[in-house]
């Protein structure tokens, strides 16, 4: 009976590790994106292509736990930004869309350090 219990326990541990429960978590460093993350990870942080969802949602490239590169961010308010990111801030060419008076207001252009410049 003792031997049977050892075999069962070893088998159960093997199944747990195969199913992914033993994997380290991969952190996203923006609180509004915490909750769900699927994608590449490096040193415990989102890195590479990924999808994060909390109260807000982001699909695209990450670097060191932050949006970095091409990606689309959707705020809980319905606003969106689809474009380039640098360390969690809008930076480069992109399109920002917000609903005003039940109509989309779209801003296309260049962003630097989270601010629209042209």
N, C-alpha and C positions, 0 to 999 in steps of 0.2 A: 504494500500500500504506500509506503514511504517513497519507493522508487517511482511509482505511478504519479504521485504528487509532484515529484521533481520533474518528470517528463512533461506533465501538464503545465507547470510554471514556466519551464524553459520554452515550450511552444507558444504560450501566451505572450511572453516577452518578445519573442521573435515576430509575432503578428503585430504587436504594438509598434515595434521599430519599423516594420515594413509599411504600416499604414501612415506613418509620418508623425505620430505623436512624439517621437523622440527628437524631432528636428528643433533646432533653436529658432526662436522667433526672429522675425525680420522687422525692424522698427522703421517707421516713417516719422520724421521729426516735426510735422505740422499737426498740432492737436486736432484740427477739424478733419483730418484724413485718417486718424487712428480708428481702429476697429477691425478692418479687413484689409489684408494685403496679399496679393498674388503676384509673384514675379521673381526676378533675380535679386540676389542678396550678397553682400560682401561685408565681412566683419560685423554681422548683426544689423546692418543697415540696408535699406532698399537701395539697390544699385543696378542700373541697366533698365531694360523694359519692365514695366510693372503697372499694376492697377491697385489703387488704394481707395477705400471708401469708409467714411465716418459720417459726420453731418454733411460734409462736402465730398466730392469725388474727383479723382485725377487718374488719367490714363496716359502713359507716355514714359519718357526717360526719367530716371532718378540718378542722383549722385550723392553719396554720403547721407542718404535718408531724405533728400530734398528734391523737388522737381528740378531737373537740369537737362536742357536739350528740348526737343520737340515734344509737345504734349497738350492735352486738353483738360482744363480745370472747370468743374461745374460747382458753383456755390449753391448752398441750400436755398438761396433766394431765387435761383433760376438763372442768374448771370453766368456767362461762360467766357473763357479766354482760351483760344486755340492758337498756339504759336510757340515761340521759343521762350525758354526759362533759363535762369541762371541763379543757382543756389536758392531756389524757392521764390524768386521774384520774376515778374514779367520782364523780359529783356531780349530785344531783337524784334523781328517781324512777327506780327500777330493780329488777331481779330478778337475784339471784345464786344460782346453782345449783352444788352440789358433790355428788359421789357419796360417801356414807358407808355402809359395810357393805352395799354393793351396792344402796343405795336413794338416790334423789335427796333431798337436803336443800335446801329452797328458802327464801330470805330475800327478802321483798318489803319495800320501804320507801324511805326517803330516805337518801341518801348525801351527805356533805360532805367534800371534799378526800380522797377514797379511803376514808373511814371511814363505817360504818353508824351513823346517828344515831337513826332511829325507823322 
